[in-house]
Amino acid sequence: MSTPVSQEEKQAALARLNRFSQMADNAIGIPFTRFRIGLEPIIGLVPVLGDLAGLLMSCYVLLEAHRAGASPRVKQQMVRNMLIDFFGGLVPVIGDVFDFAWKANVRNTQLLREHLESELNVQQKPRFPWMQFLVIVGTLAVFTALVAVFAL
């Protein structure tokens, strides 16, 4: 059984993944467009070995997700994105264009972010509104006291 991961550790993992995904998928802006590319699709230009290196780079995101306590479903989606990226990149010429467009690391980082945010919302149980309760009770107490005084 794994040890629970603190919120600070999860936030730190997301920060690392944001930097990594930026470098791997969006590091370089293409002039006069809004399109960005990263190191992974550039490495992917080397037939087969480049795609394998990109797959290995993407394993880092999966490892961080595992460390952060991602659910098996989220990790399966990440593996699916990684495999789509890998096999899509193997197709000559078209695969290189595909590598520039399919940003598996960014997708996987977003999957983890959404998972951790939803987990945080589930873990934070609604707290009892003590302040509102005390104001209402206080108001009722004052009202009851006033009614008792004027009823005499």
N, CA, C and O of each residue as an XYZ file, in Angstrom:
608
protein
N       0.845     -1.180      0.000
C       0.000      0.000      0.000
C       0.886      1.236      0.000
O       1.852      1.313      0.759
N       0.564      2.188     -0.836
C       1.385      3.388     -0.936
C       0.998      4.404      0.131
O      -0.119      4.406      0.648
N       1.954      5.260      0.437
C       1.685      6.288      1.435
C       0.929      7.437      0.784
O       1.119      7.714     -0.400
N       0.079      8.102      1.546
C      -0.674      9.231      0.988
C       0.271     10.350      0.551
O       1.322     10.577      1.150
N      -0.131     11.025     -0.493
C       0.662     12.127     -1.031
C       0.021     13.430     -0.576
O      -1.185     13.623     -0.735
N       0.827     14.324     -0.011
C       0.291     15.590      0.476
C      -0.096     16.502     -0.688
O       0.344     16.311     -1.821
N      -0.920     17.487     -0.385
C      -1.329     18.457     -1.402
C      -0.123     19.229     -1.928
O      -0.064     19.556     -3.113
N       0.839     19.521     -1.054
C       2.034     20.250     -1.484
C       2.846     19.419     -2.476
O       3.376     19.950     -3.452
N       2.940     18.103     -2.218
C       3.662     17.226     -3.140
C       2.944     17.135     -4.478
O       3.585     17.097     -5.529
N       1.623     17.100     -4.443
C       0.849     17.058     -5.690
C       1.033     18.353     -6.476
O       1.192     18.319     -7.696
N       1.011     19.496     -5.785
C       1.217     20.787     -6.456
C       2.624     20.863     -7.057
O       2.807     21.370     -8.164
N       3.611     20.355     -6.318
C       4.983     20.360     -6.823
C       5.103     19.474     -8.060
O       5.788     19.835     -9.016
N       4.441     18.319     -8.047
C       4.459     17.429     -9.213
C       3.839     18.121    -10.416
O       4.373     18.035    -11.521
N       2.712     18.810    -10.216
C       2.077     19.530    -11.325
C       2.982     20.624    -11.868
O       3.047     20.834    -13.080
N       3.677     21.319    -10.984
C       4.592     22.375    -11.440
C       5.715     21.774    -12.277
O       6.074     22.326    -13.317
N       6.273     20.647    -11.832
C       7.329     19.978    -12.609
C       6.794     19.539    -13.967
O       7.458     19.708    -14.990
N       5.586     18.973    -13.970
C       5.011     18.498    -15.223
C       4.680     19.645    -16.167
O       4.825     19.508    -17.381
N       4.241     20.764    -15.629
C       3.985     21.926    -16.486
C       5.267     22.358    -17.193
O       5.260     22.627    -18.395
N       6.368     22.424    -16.441
C       7.654     22.800    -17.058
C       8.090     21.771    -18.082
O       8.527     22.122    -19.178
N       7.971     20.494    -17.724
C       8.381     19.433    -18.632
C       7.535     19.442    -19.908
O       8.071     19.363    -21.013
N       6.211     19.540    -19.750
C       5.319     19.536    -20.912
C       5.578     20.730    -21.814
O       5.535     20.614    -23.039
N       5.845     21.872    -21.207
C       6.170     23.068    -21.985
C       7.415     22.812    -22.836
O       7.438     23.115    -24.029
N       8.446     22.251    -22.205
C       9.687     21.977    -22.920
C       9.483     20.904    -23.985
O       9.981     21.042    -25.102
N       8.758     19.839    -23.654
C       8.599     18.715    -24.574
C       7.656     19.009    -25.733
O       7.878     18.537    -26.848
N       6.595     19.791    -25.477
C       5.561     19.955    -26.506
C       5.371     21.379    -27.012
O       4.834     21.558    -28.105
N       5.786     22.395    -26.271
C       5.455     23.779    -26.645
C       6.606     24.763    -26.487
O       6.355     25.959    -26.343
N       7.824     24.323    -26.507
C       8.964     25.188    -26.190
C       9.221     26.277    -27.232
O       9.688     27.363    -26.887
N       8.925     26.002    -28.481
C       9.319     26.902    -29.559
C       8.083     27.381    -30.314
O       7.296     26.579    -30.816
N       7.929     28.681    -30.386
C       6.827     29.245    -31.160
C       7.199     29.335    -32.625
O       8.316     29.730    -32.959
N       6.289     28.980    -33.491
C       6.520     29.110    -34.931
C       6.141     30.531    -35.317
O       5.007     30.956    -35.096
N       7.090     31.270    -35.896
C       6.830     32.682    -36.211
C       5.587     32.876    -37.078
O       5.303     32.093    -37.985
N       4.862     33.946    -36.764
C       3.682     34.370    -37.507
C       2.497     33.414    -37.378
O       1.538     33.502    -38.145
N       2.567     32.493    -36.398
C       1.444     31.592    -36.130
C       1.256     31.512    -34.620
O       2.081     32.000    -33.847
N       0.166     30.892    -34.222
C      -0.049     30.643    -32.799
C       0.396     29.239    -32.438
O       0.230     28.819    -31.293
N       0.952     28.511    -33.379
C       1.348     27.130    -33.174
C       2.714     27.060    -32.514
O       3.616     27.836    -32.832
N       2.852     26.119    -31.591
C       4.111     25.919    -30.881
C       4.521     24.457    -31.000
O       3.674     23.567    -31.081
N       5.813     24.225    -31.010
C       6.330     22.858    -31.017
C       7.334     22.716    -29.883
O       7.805     23.706    -29.323
N       7.649     21.489    -29.560
C       8.602     21.233    -28.495
C       9.713     20.317    -28.962
O       9.851     20.013    -30.147
N      10.493     19.892    -27.998
C      11.634     19.041    -28.323
C      11.223     17.635    -28.751
O      11.895     17.017    -29.576
N      10.136     17.133    -28.201
C       9.741     15.764    -28.546
C       9.450     15.576    -30.036
O       9.969     14.629    -30.626
N       8.647     16.433    -30.671
C       8.429     16.220    -32.104
C       9.689     16.452    -32.939
O       9.840     15.869    -34.012
N      10.588     17.298    -32.448
C      11.851     17.497    -33.179
C      12.689     16.231    -33.096
O      13.253     15.788    -34.097
N      12.773     15.645    -31.898
C      13.491     14.379    -31.736
C      12.798     13.296    -32.557
O      13.455     12.405    -33.095
N      11.472     13.373    -32.653
C      10.698     12.397    -33.405
C      10.977     12.393    -34.897
O      10.559     11.474    -35.601
N      11.673     13.402    -35.387
C      12.027     13.423    -36.808
C      13.005     12.295    -37.160
O      13.075     11.881    -38.317
N      13.751     11.799    -36.183
C      14.644     10.662    -36.406
C      13.764      9.415    -36.466
O      13.097      9.086    -35.485
N      13.753      8.717    -37.602
C      12.845      7.569    -37.754
C      13.012      6.533    -36.632
O      14.133      6.197    -36.250
N      11.934      6.055    -36.134
C      11.772      5.020    -35.116
C      12.479      5.367    -33.798
O      11.828      5.416    -32.754
N      13.781      5.605    -33.826
C      14.508      5.906    -32.588
C      14.022      7.197    -31.948
O      13.937      7.284    -30.723
N      13.705      8.190    -32.750
C      13.190      9.442    -32.221
C      11.833      9.254    -31.570
O      11.550      9.838    -30.524
N      10.991      8.431    -32.196
C       9.670      8.151    -31.618
C       9.799      7.346    -30.333
O       9.045      7.557    -29.383
N      10.748      6.431    -30.306
C      10.987      5.656    -29.085
C      11.511      6.568    -27.966
O      11.107      6.436    -26.811
N      12.409      7.489    -28.319
C      12.918      8.446    -27.324
C      11.773      9.317    -26.802
O      11.715      9.607    -25.608
N      10.870      9.734    -27.681
C       9.711     10.519    -27.268
C       8.808      9.737    -26.328
O       8.282     10.289    -25.362
N       8.629      8.452    -26.611
C       7.820      7.598    -25.734
C       8.467      7.492    -24.350
O       7.779      7.542    -23.331
N       9.779      7.349    -24.325
C      10.485      7.272    -23.044
C      10.368      8.597    -22.277
O      10.217      8.602    -21.055
N      10.438      9.716    -23.006
C      10.260     11.016    -22.353
C       8.863     11.112    -21.734
O       8.702     11.624    -20.626
N       7.875     10.624    -22.444
C       6.489     10.686    -21.963
C       6.272      9.817    -20.731
O       5.351     10.057    -19.951
N       7.116      8.812    -20.559
C       7.002      7.959    -19.371
C       7.232      8.756    -18.094
O       6.743      8.378    -17.030
N       7.969      9.852    -18.192
C       8.198     10.698    -17.018
C       6.866     11.246    -16.486
O       6.651     11.280    -15.275
N       5.985     11.670    -17.378
C       4.685     12.194    -16.966
C       3.889     11.091    -16.271
O       3.254     11.336    -15.245
N       3.920      9.895    -16.817
C       3.211      8.768    -16.213
C       3.792      8.444    -14.828
O       3.043      8.160    -13.893
N       5.106      8.488    -14.700
C       5.742      8.230    -13.406
C       5.322      9.273    -12.370
O       5.005      8.922    -11.233
N       5.318     10.531    -12.746
C       4.889     11.593    -11.830
C       3.415     11.416    -11.450
O       3.037     11.647    -10.301
N       2.595     11.009    -12.405
C       1.176     10.783    -12.121
C       1.018      9.652    -11.106
O       0.196      9.734    -10.193
N       1.802      8.613    -11.274
C       1.756      7.500    -10.326
C       2.174      7.965     -8.933
O       1.531      7.627     -7.939
N       3.242      8.731     -8.869
C       3.724      9.251     -7.578
C       2.697     10.165     -6.920
O       2.579     10.194     -5.695
N       1.953     10.912     -7.736
C       0.959     11.851     -7.203
C      -0.340     11.154     -6.816
O      -1.260     11.787     -6.298
N      -0.413      9.854     -7.068
C      -1.595      9.112     -6.661
C      -2.724      9.130     -7.666
O      -3.892      9.030     -7.289
N      -2.394      9.256     -8.944
C      -3.434      9.262     -9.977
C      -4.162      7.920     -9.988
O      -3.580      6.879     -9.683
N      -5.418      7.966    -10.337
C      -6.229      6.746    -10.379
C      -5.785      5.869    -11.557
O      -5.188      6.364    -12.513
N      -6.077      4.577    -11.484
C      -5.748      3.690    -12.605
C      -6.387      4.157    -13.913
O      -5.780      4.033    -14.976
N      -7.610      4.694    -13.842
C      -8.296      5.177    -15.047
C      -7.515      6.308    -15.704
O      -7.365      6.336    -16.926
N      -7.021      7.237    -14.897
C      -6.252      8.364    -15.433
C      -4.949      7.857    -16.052
O      -4.549      8.316    -17.123
N      -4.295      6.924    -15.388
C      -3.041      6.379    -15.928
C      -3.284      5.620    -17.227
O      -2.448      5.658    -18.130
N      -4.422      4.930    -17.331
C      -4.756      4.243    -18.580
C      -4.949      5.245    -19.717
O      -4.489      5.016    -20.836
N      -5.625      6.348    -19.430
C      -5.805      7.385    -20.445
C      -4.455      7.961    -20.873
O      -4.244      8.256    -22.050
N      -3.551      8.118    -19.916
C      -2.220      8.634    -20.232
C      -1.456      7.668    -21.143
O      -0.828      8.082    -22.118
N      -1.522      6.385    -20.812
C      -0.846      5.388    -21.640
C      -1.443      5.395    -23.045
O      -0.716      5.287    -24.033
N      -2.768      5.522    -23.132
C      -3.421      5.595    -24.448
C      -2.871      6.776    -25.250
O      -2.535      6.621    -26.424
N      -2.776      7.958    -24.624
C      -2.239      9.130    -25.312
C      -0.795      8.908    -25.752
O      -0.403      9.314    -26.847
N      -0.008      8.263    -24.897
C       1.389      7.986    -25.228
C       1.497      7.038    -26.421
O       2.335      7.233    -27.302
N       0.642      6.008    -26.445
C       0.684      5.048    -27.543
C       0.197      5.665    -28.850
O       0.741      5.382    -29.917
N      -0.827      6.508    -28.762
C      -1.290      7.212    -29.962
C      -0.150      8.064    -30.511
O       0.095      8.082    -31.717
N       0.542      8.766    -29.624
C       1.674      9.601    -30.026
C       2.777      8.753    -30.658
O       3.327      9.119    -31.696
N       3.096      7.632    -30.038
C       4.171      6.778    -30.533
C       3.838      6.175    -31.892
O       4.599      6.323    -32.849
N       2.690      5.491    -31.973
C       2.350      4.815    -33.225
C       1.995      5.809    -34.334
O       2.280      5.560    -35.506
N       1.377      6.927    -33.970
C       1.104      7.960    -34.967
C       2.385      8.533    -35.538
O       2.449      8.850    -36.726
N       3.400      8.668    -34.709
C       4.675      9.211    -35.153
C       5.482      8.261    -36.018
O       6.400      8.696    -36.714
N       5.162      6.971    -35.992
C       5.909      5.987    -36.786
C       5.597      6.062    -38.279
O       6.402      5.628    -39.103
N       4.441      6.607    -38.628
C       4.045      6.694    -40.037
C       4.964      7.706    -40.735
O       5.064      8.850    -40.293
N       5.635      7.296    -41.818
C       6.564      8.225    -42.494
C       5.863      9.515    -42.944
O       4.723      9.470    -43.407
N       6.510     10.610    -42.816
C       6.114     11.970    -43.175
C       4.852     12.421    -42.426
O       4.897     13.401    -41.682
N       3.743     11.727    -42.611
C       2.498     12.091    -41.931
C       2.695     11.996    -40.414
O       2.159     12.808    -39.659
N       3.464     11.005    -39.981
C       3.728     10.830    -38.559
C       4.481     12.003    -37.958
O       4.267     12.359    -36.800
N       5.370     12.608    -38.755
C       6.106     13.774    -38.255
C       5.161     14.957    -38.051
O       5.272     15.679    -37.060
N       4.236     15.156    -38.982
C       3.237     16.212    -38.836
C       2.351     15.901    -37.631
O       2.011     16.790    -36.851
N       1.984     14.629    -37.490
C       1.164     14.207    -36.357
C       1.874     14.509    -35.035
O       1.246     14.981    -34.088
N       3.187     14.238    -34.968
C       3.966     14.512    -33.751
C       3.916     15.986    -33.364
O       3.890     16.315    -32.178
N       3.902     16.865    -34.345
C       3.844     18.294    -34.053
C       2.472     18.705    -33.515
O       2.365     19.669    -32.757
N       1.426     17.975    -33.906
C       0.069     18.361    -33.520
C      -0.424     17.649    -32.256
O      -1.081     18.266    -31.418
N      -0.117     16.371    -32.112
C      -0.595     15.595    -30.964
C       0.369     15.810    -29.811
O       1.495     15.315    -29.847
N      -0.044     16.521    -28.820
C       0.828     16.890    -27.705
C       0.474     16.020    -26.491
O      -0.251     16.441    -25.589
N       1.009     14.799    -26.500
C       0.651     13.823    -25.466
C       1.042     14.303    -24.073
O       0.291     14.088    -23.122
N       2.184     14.940    -23.933
C       2.617     15.369    -22.601
C       1.706     16.457    -22.038
O       1.367     16.441    -20.854
N       1.316     17.393    -22.884
C       0.391     18.439    -22.445
C      -0.960     17.817    -22.095
O      -1.563     18.169    -21.081
N      -1.429     16.901    -22.926
C      -2.699     16.226    -22.661
C      -2.643     15.466    -21.329
O      -3.574     15.526    -20.525
N      -1.542     14.756    -21.117
C      -1.430     13.953    -19.904
C      -1.279     14.817    -18.656
O      -1.811     14.478    -17.599
N      -0.569     15.914    -18.769
C      -0.459     16.835    -17.633
C      -1.832     17.416    -17.306
O      -2.177     17.567    -16.134
N      -2.612     17.740    -18.325
C      -3.962     18.259    -18.110
C      -4.861     17.197    -17.461
O      -5.660     17.512    -16.579
N      -4.728     15.952    -17.897
C      -5.495     14.863    -17.280
C      -5.187     14.765    -15.784
O      -6.094     14.640    -14.961
N      -3.897     14.822    -15.447
C      -3.516     14.734    -14.041
C      -4.029     15.936    -13.261
O      -4.519     15.792    -12.141
N      -3.917     17.128    -13.856
C      -4.404     18.342    -13.177
C      -5.897     18.218    -12.871
O      -6.332     18.495    -11.753
N      -6.674     17.803    -13.861
C      -8.118     17.657    -13.659
C      -8.420     16.602    -12.599
O      -9.319     16.779    -11.777
N      -7.666     15.504    -12.622
C      -7.876     14.452    -11.620
C      -7.578     14.977    -10.214
O      -8.363     14.765     -9.290
N      -6.453     15.654    -10.056
C      -6.071     16.152     -8.733
C      -7.028     17.236     -8.245
O      -7.342     17.298     -7.057
N      -7.489     18.083     -9.149
C      -8.446     19.117     -8.747
C      -9.777     18.498     -8.324
O     -10.368     18.927     -7.333
N     -10.252     17.502     -9.057
C     -11.510     16.858     -8.668
C     -11.325     16.087     -7.369
O     -12.232     16.044     -6.538
N     -10.167     15.484     -7.189
C      -9.876     14.779     -5.937
C      -9.858     15.758     -4.768
O     -10.361     15.447     -3.689
N      -9.291     16.917     -4.976
C      -9.231     17.931     -3.927
C     -10.642     18.388     -3.562
O     -10.948     18.571     -2.384
N     -11.495     18.571     -4.554
C     -12.877     18.988     -4.284
C     -13.641     17.917     -3.533
O     -14.483     18.238     -2.695
N     -13.367     16.651     -3.812
C     -14.041     15.562     -3.116
C     -13.528     15.464     -1.686
O     -14.303     15.238     -0.757
N     -12.216     15.635     -1.512
C     -11.629     15.486     -0.180
C     -12.029     16.610      0.762
O     -12.116     16.395      1.971
N     -12.270     17.782      0.245
C     -12.654     18.898      1.099
C     -14.144     18.816      1.385
O     -14.977     19.296      0.615
N     -14.450     18.201      2.504
C     -15.850     18.062      2.886
C     -16.370     19.431      3.300
O     -15.646     20.220      3.907
N     -17.621     19.708      2.973
C     -18.173     21.002      3.360
C     -18.119     21.172      4.873
O     -18.510     20.283      5.630
N     -17.641     22.300      5.284
C     -17.562     22.592      6.708
C     -18.880     23.195      7.177
O     -19.580     23.870      6.423
N     -19.194     22.937      8.423
C     -20.429     23.470      8.983
C     -20.296     24.988      9.089
O     -19.281     25.478      9.585
N     -21.283     25.733      8.640
C     -21.199     27.206      8.658
C     -21.426     27.766     10.060
O     -22.484     28.324     10.349
N     -20.439     27.617     10.915
C     -20.571     28.028     12.315
C     -20.898     29.504     12.466
O     -21.725     29.869     13.302
N     -20.272     30.347     11.681
C     -20.490     31.777     11.836
C     -21.947     32.145     11.537
O     -22.567     32.901     12.285
N     -22.486     31.609     10.444
C     -23.877     31.882     10.117
C     -24.806     31.319     11.198
O     -25.793     31.955     11.569
N     -24.484     30.128     11.696
C     -25.276     29.513     12.753
C     -25.296     30.397     13.997
O     -26.356     30.625     14.581
N     -24.119     30.899     14.407
C     -24.045     31.740     15.604
C     -24.789     33.061     15.416
O     -25.410     33.557     16.357
N     -24.734     33.631     14.221
C     -25.463     34.872     13.952
C     -26.966     34.621     14.061
O     -27.688     35.420     14.657
N     -27.435     33.520     13.492
C     -28.862     33.200     13.554
C     -29.290     32.939     14.994
O     -30.311     33.462     15.441
N     -28.519     32.134     15.722
C     -28.855     31.837     17.119
C     -28.817     33.113     17.944
O     -29.693     33.340     18.780
N     -27.806     33.949     17.716
C     -27.714     35.216     18.445
C     -28.895     36.119     18.151
O     -29.455     36.721     19.067
N     -29.280     36.221     16.895
C     -30.422     37.042     16.504
C     -31.702     36.516     17.153
O     -32.509     37.291     17.667
N     -31.881     35.194     17.125
C     -33.056     34.599     17.769
C     -33.052     34.847     19.274
O     -34.100     35.108     19.864
N     -31.878     34.766     19.895
C     -31.783     35.005     21.343
C     -32.162     36.447     21.677
O     -32.907     36.700     22.623
N     -31.634     37.397     20.882
C     -31.958     38.809     21.105
C     -33.448     39.041     20.871
O     -34.100     39.724     21.661
N     -33.991     38.477     19.793
C     -35.415     38.633     19.495
C     -36.274     38.044     20.618
O     -37.251     38.661     21.043
N     -35.911     36.863     21.091
C     -36.660     36.224     22.191
C     -36.577     37.077     23.457
O     -37.577     37.239     24.158
N     -35.414     37.615     23.752
C     -35.264     38.466     24.937
C     -36.100     39.717     24.820
O     -36.722     40.133     25.798
N     -36.133     40.337     23.635
C     -36.942     41.533     23.424
C     -38.438     41.218     23.577
O     -39.176     41.977     24.204
N     -38.878     40.089     22.996
C     -40.278     39.698     23.130
C     -40.618     39.443     24.580
O     -41.692     39.837     25.034
N     -39.729     38.791     25.326
C     -39.969     38.518     26.751
C     -40.041     39.797     27.556
O     -40.879     39.912     28.450
N     -39.177     40.769     27.260
C     -39.169     42.046     27.996
C     -40.440     42.826     27.710
O     -41.060     43.356     28.632
N     -40.834     42.904     26.459
C     -42.008     43.692     26.111
C     -43.313     42.968     26.400
O     -44.366     43.605     26.433
N     -43.276     41.669     26.608
C     -44.469     40.893     26.936
C     -44.828     41.054     28.417
O     -45.961     40.767     28.805
N     -43.916     41.493     29.221
C     -44.183     41.648     30.653
C     -45.012     42.821     30.892
O     -45.345     43.119     32.039
